[in-house]
């Protein structure tokens, strides 16, 4: 008799306060959560930044990783990594010429970004995905920009423990990707990702991203109901107004929200209050790609789950 082992996929999220790890296995057309784990950092270990190093104390960082990965360290491990939203800039960029080869597309994107945002990309690592349904004479891309020394520091430290990073994405992108099967395919909708120190805001038209804005918060969120009026609604109102000024023919039909602070699906008060403030339909998406214990609050592990999921999609 032969035993059949299912491949495990590991996702790791690094944020300002902790390391979160999630393990999943494929179960039919879905993925089952095996377990998730959280290990808090000592104070002042991680300080998310686009310009400056994020790991302030590499030794304590390594010790924290050892604690949370104690059952796995020993051989080579492959993981999907979720990094703080602050470390990578996301941009929706358009180029006029219908270029096809990568060696022509990337220089065109770099020229456009440098001209639009007035900074050099010489020390910047760039990655991009083409947005489908672009116009015939134009191409649109979602572009990720990160300083080489900054984006590589997490991978460099993890490699010391034989942990190999296969995919790197921001927490906001990993959280969003978990819900992609839930979203409508033929309307204009927005997605608000709520993190303790950051808000992400995407707008999609016909399932393709057309707008993104990241908002760094000065003070961390804890009580979402209180933060709704003091922080979330004012920022959201400004960013939606900005979107409509840039896209006068578009109208956001629905707003979806997700949070790694609190399981919003168990509390309709926040959704109802936000819908009233913004005067639009607000929905909390259902995660259809990963099955888990319904009694467990897994909202804290959404970016780690998304990182694990990124290894298969």
Buried (B, 14 or more C-beta within 10 A) or exposed (E): EEEEEEEBBBBBBBBBBBBBBBBBBEEEEEBBBBEBBBBEBEEEBBEBBBEEEBBBBBEBBBBBBEEBBEEBEEEEBEBBBBBBBBBBBBBBBBBEEEBEEEEEBBEBBBEBBBEEEEEEBEEBBBBBEEBEEBEEEEBBBBBBBBBEEBBBBBBEBBEEBEBEBEBBBBBBBBBBBBBBEBBEEEBBBBBBBBBBBBBBBBBBBEBBBBBBBBBEBEEEBEEBEEBBEEBBBEBBEEBBEEBBEEBEEBEBEBBBBBBBBBBBBEEEEBBEBBBEBBEBEBBBBEBEBBBBEEEEEBBBBBBBBBBBBBBEE
